[in-house]
Amino acid sequence: MTIKTFVNALIMRTIKKIKSELVMNNDVKGIVQVFEEMSARKMKDIREGILVGRAFLERLTVLSGDIGADLAQAEPRTLKKASVYLSSAAGLFGDLPEKVFSLFLSSIKGTDADVFVIGKEGAIYMKNTAPRMSFKLIDMPDSELPADSLSAISNYLAGYSSISVFYGRFKNLVNQEAVLGKLSGQIISESINKDEKEMLVKRAKYIYEPTIEAVSAKFRNEILAVLIEGMARENQLAKYGSRLMHLDSAYDNIEKSLEKLGFEFRRESKKMEDKKQIERVSRLIA
């Protein structure tokens, strides 16, 4: 093989490789665009309802705290605490799940709270980061919030006097934050040994009919379920917002890669054309 033939073959291989990478990057770009459109549609489906109901849910959370505190006085021996991590069933949600998990893990270390993890990805985080910590896993798909899954979560948490829920909150398309939501009131330990009647007169914020115990059942089954669903939807919206930003960043990187590959393709093609032109001129001169 002559040097000229070797150089031509080398340039051709380079051009073929660039073409292959261009095709691959364009294919990946198409997949990213499809996922972006799916994420945007999913966000549109859930965003309006969440933003409209957010103020209501925040007021209901305050009510949860007030009623929970009163119920704790009526039943001072119920001091169980629960910490709940709303994770995801799969990946590709950017760095939001890790941010929420970091907040969750830092809060549960050294506590006696029972730990609940919602979503299989959260179980993976727990096993990799805190393998000795026991927890209850409840499966939950990412795309929907099945009533039976929400009911299972509410039933598990109904007996707890203090519930901490760690989840993602949607602020805007650029920012999603890890937040901690408190449910069922804060239990003040020094009040436990006080006389129950005195405590009720001094600290109860509402009048309960027919009894505090009857309201307790209603609270644990219905109000708690509504609050859990609201937080789960907030988390769902934040996850898709994080995914959209993650995909948008990937799309930008692909565009830059395509631009670079396009430049390399034009450069190598120009090299090949120049060589052919030189060869034609050489034959004419000879």
DAJO-V800912 format. One record per run of one state. SS is the DSSP state (alpha for helix, beta for strand, coil for the rest). FROM is the first residue (numbers start at 0). TO is the last residue. If there is no record, write none. Layout:
ss;from;to
SS;FROM;TO
SS;FROM;TO
This chain:
ss;from;to
coil;0;1
alpha;2;73
coil;74;79
beta;80;85
coil;86;94
alpha;95;107
coil;108;112
beta;113;117
coil;118;118
alpha;119;128
coil;129;134
beta;135;137
coil;138;145
alpha;146;156
coil;157;160
beta;161;169
coil;170;174
beta;175;182
coil;183;187
alpha;188;190
coil;191;194
alpha;195;202
coil;203;210
alpha;211;284
coil;285;285
